[in-house]
Amino acid sequence: MQTEESLWSPVERGCLSLLHRSNNTRISLLQIHSFMLRRALETNVNLFTKFLVVCASVVGTCHARRVFDYRLHRDDSFLCNSMIKAHLGMHQFGECFALYRDLRRDSGFVPDNFTFTSLAKCCGLNSAVCEGLEIHSHAIKNGLCLYLYVSTALVDMYAKFGKMNWARKLFDEMTDKSQVSWTALIGGYVKAGDINSGRKLFDQMPEKDSVAYNAMIDGYVKVRDMLSAQGLFDEMPERNVISFTSMIYGYCSDNDVISARSLFDAMPEKNLISWNTMIGGYCQNKQPREALNLFHELQSSTSLEPDKVTIVSILPAIADLGALTLGGWVHHYVQNRWGAVEEIKGLMRRNGAKKEAGCSVVEVDNRILEFVSGQREFPEWEATHSVLGQLGIHMRGQGSSYIELAAP
């Protein structure tokens, strides 16, 4: 069976292969765009859409959106959905809605199930209740609420809003339910603090997966019901890092670091979050020496490298014990990782070397946090330097030469 791409001209296929390269830059994409314009390749909607997706990921959504806006015909659903999804991927929620409304008003764009799935996710992440109601009404008018992905996205959206009655009504009206549908509603009940309703629904779930188990375990952990959490954990057919880490956090919060450490040692695979949770649990329970021992074990027995969360977790233990050597190491580590890097980049620029700016993205409580190399406004910055300052005072009192630890 022939694919659509097999019917393209050699020039179109060559352009597509250029877009598939992993080392594309702003300059190379501008050259590809210029080539497409000269050869009138933008008339190939699928090729043009691929260019927009790559452009948004490499150059940025602003440039991709300008290219999109200058296009004469913008009524293709695949093209429009890709632009909406690009904004969603960068959590530019306002742009998602603005583009959707512009397209409905100014073009022949007809939204489909993929449109409403993306927009419902956008509303849920942004807690945009009014826009969510608007999207739901449009989905009904377009006869798309019966699609599994759309109805599931709407259930998840209302659950994120905390509108559990609305979410449950939609869920009950669904003729076909996926595991994602069940888990979305269970997670909504847990987040709303209605553990009993969440557990009742969980028990009714035909096929339980690890995501559903983890959602319920997390709910029990948050209400400090470790007996129920342990019961679910024990009956899980397959436990993963998230399951273990949630239980470790729960036991540490319940002042039972022995059980937490037992689970930690039993983990078949540990990630940095697991180590940070256990280290932080020791500090939380006033066991700084065990925290330091585990920190040393992290450094000596794994290939994992401490991150900002690790540093913030271990600082109270260093301050409590007056561990001057390790305190000095932390000071120099922070300076080397997030201070001297600017000097290194300056040397690279002067010598003609090129390096893209480092960037990390994490999700915490449905909020996306982005850290760019050289940035000093990350959420733990104040806490880090506050504890470093206390440590500096303690160390100066011990006659240490490590001073001015908290200097910005």
ZIKA-V28658 format. One record per residue. RES is the residue in three letters. SS is DSSP state (a for helix, b for strand, c for the rest). BURIAL is 1 if it has 9 or more other C-alpha atoms within 8 Angstrom, else 0. Layout:
RES,SS,BURIAL  RES,SS,BURIAL
This chain:
MET,c,0  GLN,c,0  THR,c,0  GLU,c,0  GLU,a,0  SER,a,0  LEU,a,0  TRP,c,1  SER,c,0  PRO,a,0  VAL,a,0  GLU,a,1  ARG,a,1  GLY,a,0  CYS,a,1  LEU,a,1  SER,a,0  LEU,a,0  LEU,a,1  HIS,c,0  ARG,c,0  SER,c,0  ASN,c,0  ASN,c,1  THR,c,0  ARG,a,1  ILE,a,0  SER,a,0  LEU,a,1  LEU,a,0  GLN,a,0  ILE,a,1  HIS,a,1  SER,a,0  PHE,a,0  MET,a,1  LEU,a,1  ARG,a,0  ARG,c,0  ALA,c,0  LEU,a,1  GLU,a,1  THR,a,0  ASN,c,0  VAL,a,1  ASN,a,0  LEU,a,1  PHE,a,1  THR,a,1  LYS,a,1  PHE,a,1  LEU,a,1  VAL,a,1  VAL,a,1  CYS,a,1  ALA,a,1  SER,a,1  VAL,a,1  VAL,c,1  GLY,c,1  THR,a,1  CYS,a,0  HIS,a,1  ALA,a,1  ARG,a,1  ARG,a,0  VAL,a,1  PHE,a,1  ASP,a,0  TYR,c,0  ARG,c,0  LEU,c,0  HIS,c,0  ARG,c,1  ASP,c,1  ASP,c,1  SER,a,1  PHE,a,0  LEU,a,1  CYS,a,1  ASN,a,1  SER,a,1  MET,a,1  ILE,a,1  LYS,a,1  ALA,a,1  HIS,a,1  LEU,a,1  GLY,a,0  MET,c,0  HIS,c,0  GLN,c,1  PHE,a,1  GLY,a,0  GLU,a,1  CYS,a,1  PHE,a,1  ALA,a,0  LEU,a,1  TYR,a,1  ARG,a,0  ASP,a,1  LEU,a,1  ARG,a,1  ARG,a,0  ASP,a,0  SER,c,1  GLY,c,0  PHE,c,1  VAL,c,0  PRO,c,1  ASP,c,0  ASN,a,1  PHE,a,1  THR,a,1  PHE,a,1  THR,a,1  SER,a,1  LEU,a,1  ALA,a,1  LYS,a,1  CYS,a,1  CYS,a,1  GLY,a,1  LEU,a,1  ASN,a,0  SER,c,0  ALA,c,1  VAL,a,1  CYS,a,0  GLU,a,1  GLY,a,1  LEU,a,0  GLU,a,0  ILE,a,1  HIS,a,1  SER,a,0  HIS,a,0  ALA,a,1  ILE,a,1  LYS,a,0  ASN,c,0  GLY,c,0  LEU,c,1  CYS,c,1  LEU,c,0  TYR,c,0  LEU,a,1  TYR,a,0  VAL,a,1  SER,a,1  THR,a,1  ALA,a,1  LEU,a,1  VAL,a,1  ASP,a,1  MET,a,1  TYR,a,1  ALA,a,1  LYS,a,1  PHE,a,1  GLY,c,1  LYS,c,1  MET,a,1  ASN,a,0  TRP,a,1  ALA,a,1  ARG,a,1  LYS,a,0  LEU,a,1  PHE,a,1  ASP,a,0  GLU,a,0  MET,c,1  THR,c,0  ASP,c,0  LYS,c,1  SER,c,0  GLN,a,1  VAL,a,0  SER,a,1  TRP,a,1  THR,a,1  ALA,a,1  LEU,a,1  ILE,a,1  GLY,a,1  GLY,a,1  TYR,a,1  VAL,a,1  LYS,a,1  ALA,c,0  GLY,c,0  ASP,c,1  ILE,a,1  ASN,a,0  SER,a,0  GLY,a,1  ARG,a,1  LYS,a,0  LEU,a,1  PHE,a,1  ASP,a,0  GLN,a,0  MET,c,0  PRO,c,0  GLU,c,0  LYS,c,1  ASP,c,0  SER,a,1  VAL,a,0  ALA,a,1  TYR,a,1  ASN,a,1  ALA,a,1  MET,a,1  ILE,a,1  ASP,a,1  GLY,a,1  TYR,a,1  VAL,a,1  LYS,a,0  VAL,c,0  ARG,c,1  ASP,c,1  MET,a,1  LEU,a,0  SER,a,1  ALA,a,1  GLN,a,1  GLY,a,0  LEU,a,1  PHE,a,1  ASP,a,0  GLU,a,0  MET,c,1  PRO,c,0  GLU,c,0  ARG,c,1  ASN,c,0  VAL,a,1  ILE,a,0  SER,a,1  PHE,a,1  THR,a,1  SER,a,1  MET,a,1  ILE,a,1  TYR,a,1  GLY,a,1  TYR,a,1  CYS,a,1  SER,a,1  ASP,c,0  ASN,c,0  ASP,c,1  VAL,a,1  ILE,a,0  SER,a,1  ALA,a,1  ARG,a,1  SER,a,0  LEU,a,1  PHE,a,1  ASP,a,0  ALA,a,0  MET,c,1  PRO,c,0  GLU,c,0  LYS,c,1  ASN,c,0  LEU,a,1  ILE,a,0  SER,a,1  TRP,a,1  ASN,a,1  THR,a,1  MET,a,1  ILE,a,1  GLY,a,1  GLY,a,1  TYR,a,1  CYS,a,1  GLN,a,1  ASN,c,1  LYS,c,0  GLN,c,1  PRO,a,1  ARG,a,0  GLU,a,0  ALA,a,1  LEU,a,1  ASN,a,0  LEU,a,1  PHE,a,1  HIS,a,0  GLU,a,1  LEU,a,1  GLN,a,1  SER,a,0  SER,a,0  THR,c,0  SER,c,0  LEU,c,0  GLU,c,0  PRO,c,1  ASP,c,0  LYS,a,0  VAL,a,1  THR,a,1  ILE,a,1  VAL,a,1  SER,a,1  ILE,a,1  LEU,a,1  PRO,a,1  ALA,a,1  ILE,a,1  ALA,a,1  ASP,a,0  LEU,a,0  GLY,c,1  ALA,c,0  LEU,a,1  THR,a,0  LEU,a,0  GLY,a,1  GLY,a,1  TRP,a,0  VAL,a,1  HIS,a,1  HIS,a,0  TYR,a,0  VAL,a,1  GLN,a,1  ASN,a,1  ARG,a,0  TRP,a,1  GLY,c,1  ALA,c,1  VAL,a,1  GLU,a,1  GLU,a,0  ILE,a,0  LYS,a,0  GLY,a,0  LEU,a,0  MET,a,1  ARG,a,1  ARG,a,0  ASN,c,0  GLY,c,0  ALA,c,0  LYS,c,0  LYS,c,0  GLU,c,0  ALA,c,0  GLY,c,0  CYS,b,0  SER,b,0  VAL,b,0  VAL,b,0  GLU,b,0  VAL,b,0  ASP,c,0  ASN,c,0  ARG,b,0  ILE,b,1  LEU,b,0  GLU,b,0  PHE,b,1  VAL,b,1  SER,c,0  GLY,c,0  GLN,c,0  ARG,c,0  GLU,c,0  PHE,c,0  PRO,c,0  GLU,c,1  TRP,a,1  GLU,a,0  ALA,a,0  THR,a,1  HIS,a,1  SER,a,1  VAL,a,1  LEU,a,1  GLY,a,1  GLN,a,1  LEU,a,1  GLY,a,1  ILE,a,0  HIS,a,1  MET,a,1  ARG,a,1  GLY,a,0  GLN,c,0  GLY,c,0  SER,c,1  SER,c,0  TYR,c,1  ILE,c,0  GLU,c,0  LEU,c,1  ALA,c,1  ALA,c,0  PRO,c,0
